[in-house]
Amino acid sequence: MSKKIATFVIAGTACGLATAQSDLDLERAYSAELLADAANRTSLLQGSGEGSGFTLTSGDGASTLSLNSLFQFRYVANFRDDSNTGVGTNQDFTAGFEIPRARIDFSGNLINDNLTYRISLDAGNVNTSSGDVHQATVTWAYGQYAFEGMEGAFLRFGQFKAPLFWEELVDAEFQLAGDRSVTGEAFSQQYTQGLMFGYEAEAWRGYFAFTDGLGAAGSNFNGAGADWALTARGEFKIAGDWARFTDFTSWRNSDYAAKIGAAVHYEQYGETGASVGAGHVLGVADGAGDGEQVLYTIDAAVEGNGWNAFLAFNGNYSEGDTSSTDVNDFGIVAQAGVFVTDQVELFGRYDVLFLDDNRFGAGVEDTFNFLSVGANYYFFPESHAVKATVDLLVSFDDTSTSFSTLNGFPPFAPGGQTGSVSPTSLLGQDGDTEFALRGQVSVLF
């Protein structure tokens, strides 16, 4: 009997080890698939948005339809002084849940691999030129053709983000913090409609776009926005593969990678539809008059063995013909992250927004400093599929006048002061310090 028991124990142990090894192999395989999915689902300049979520193939195998999604669920606790004069006056503590993004992506190719497409619907708090909305909104909606005999060249047509500020071009699910920086939101190009030509080589890549202007998503030919706009961006890769820069994260045991980039955008408005107002990416409100705007940036990204760093300088010049106010605004974003285990990443970010004092008048604060610190936990190693983020955002300066004057300004409660949602989790106050503590879960497939 003892021999039989011993035999059963040995057999059971062997089966258990085999099952455990099988589960481990499956977990590794699943993690690898999710990693590949995250890498492929780039909405950057050359990506088609394809992923490995669910894919349907036509009978002849020539066309595909892939379904992917992103869901982010967040809790925010905001702390201000008792006598604040920002959004929600005299509310020193404001807290609650929100769904910043609930996105469904449809992507694939038609007839052959050269013609691809992406259409995205987001029912979260989408940051658009008209403020945050809570119904399903079309964000990405474009077709893209890769030229035969000219590898790396493509033409994109439809609705997309102009190739301008890099922080905005990196998708929300691939950021280090729960959301982009306040400076990044201030300079955000948002979505637009038009044409973009791109070319990617081994060591450099360049992009040129002709559009309706920044923040012109969903507009018709006579809608609010620029009369015309041109955007150009160039990048030089020092080391690594282009795919490394899909996100800001760099996994452990990764090789060194680095790139630098620069971009410029010019647009004119006043002849087509409504003129650009203060909510239009740092634009100058100017009634029905003509105007112009120039935005520019230079940025650098460096990644290594479990660590990453990013630095950007942004600028804006806006002028209206019927206004005596010309403005020059600047912004700096510096952030870095490092893994302390295979699944835990610590990060920090400091950004400064220098707004022209002509916006507010003499004696009013026009320089704003922000600090973000936090940690990410990746449920699957080397994958963005399921990620938990905790971060603390600190605003060090008096923002009450700027939040009120720039009503509709993206970082400062877009769409109006009352009942609106701030993508930066800040509400504004007349004191020196405001805190926003956030906890977020992000699910991507």
C-alpha positions, 0 to 999 in steps of 0.5 A: 500500500505504501508503494502505491501511495508513494507512486500516487504522490510522485505521479501527482507531484509530476503532474502538478509540476507539469501543470505549473510549467504549462501555466507559466509557459501560457502566462509567458506566451500571453504576456508576449502577445500582449507586449506585441499588441501594445507595440503594434497598436501605436497611434504615432506617425507611422502606425495603422492602429492594428493590434491582436485583439480580435481580427476578422479576415475576408474570404479571399484573405485580402482585407482584415478588420481588427477590434481593440479597446482601451478602458481607464478608470480613475479616482481623483482627490483634489486638495485646495485652500478653503478660500480658493477662487477657482472652479468650485469656489470654497471647495477645499476637497473635491473627490470622485471617480471618472472614466477618462477614456473608454475607446474602441479601435477598428483597424485593418487593411483593405484589398492589400497590405498597402491600404490601411485604416483606423476608426476610433470611438471614445466614450470617456472624457475626451479632450476636444476643442469644444471641451470634455464630452461624455458621449461616443466621439470619433477621435482617430478616423483615417485611411493610409496608403503605403507607396509601393517601391518607396519603402517607408513612405505613406500618405494619410487622409482623414482625422488624426493628430498633426505631427507636432508635440511628441508628448501628445503623439504618444497615446494615453495608455503609453504615458508614464503618469495617469495623464499628460503634463499640464504643459503638454495639455496646454500645447496639445494639438488635439485632433484635426482633419487633412492630409499627411505625408510621411517617410521613415528611413533607418536613421531619420524620418520626416512628416508634412501635413496640410490640415484645417488647423489644430483642434479642428476635429469633426468640423465641416469645411466652413466650421470653426478653425483655421483657413489653412495650416501646415505642419512639419516634423523631423526626427533623427534616431541616435540608437535603437529601433523606431518601435522603442519610442511608441511609449515612454517606458523602457523595460528591464534588459532593454538596449540603449535607444535615443532620438531627437525631434523638432517640429513647427506649425503655422496656420491662418484664420479669420476667413473660414467660419468662426475665428479661433478663440482662447480655447484653441491651443493657446490662440488669441480671442480676436472676434471676427478678425484675421489672425495667425499662429505659429507653434514649435517644439524640440524634444529628445527621448532616451531609453536604457536598461529599465530607465527612460527620460524625456525632455521637450521645449514648446513655443507658441506665437499668436497674433490677431489683426484686430487685437493689440495683443500679441502673445509668446508662450513657452513650456518645458517638460522633463520626465524620467522613469525607472523600474525597481522590479520587473513590474514596478516602475517609479517616475517623476515629471516637472513641467513649467508653463510660461504664458505671456503677461499680455494675457492677464495684465500687470501683477498677475501670475503668468508662470506656472510650475507643476510636479508629478511623482508616482508609480506604475504596476504592470500586471504582466511583465513587459506589457501595457495590457493591464496597468495600475497607476498612482500619482500625485500632481502638485501645482505650486502657483496661483492659478485662479486668474489664469483658470478664469481668464482662459476659460476653455483652455485645455488644462484648465477645465475645458468647456466652462468653469462649472460642471466640467472635467479637467484632464489634468485633475486641477481646478485652480485656486488663489493659493500657492499650492494645489494637490491632486492625488490619482489612482487609475487602472488601465486595461488595453487589448 
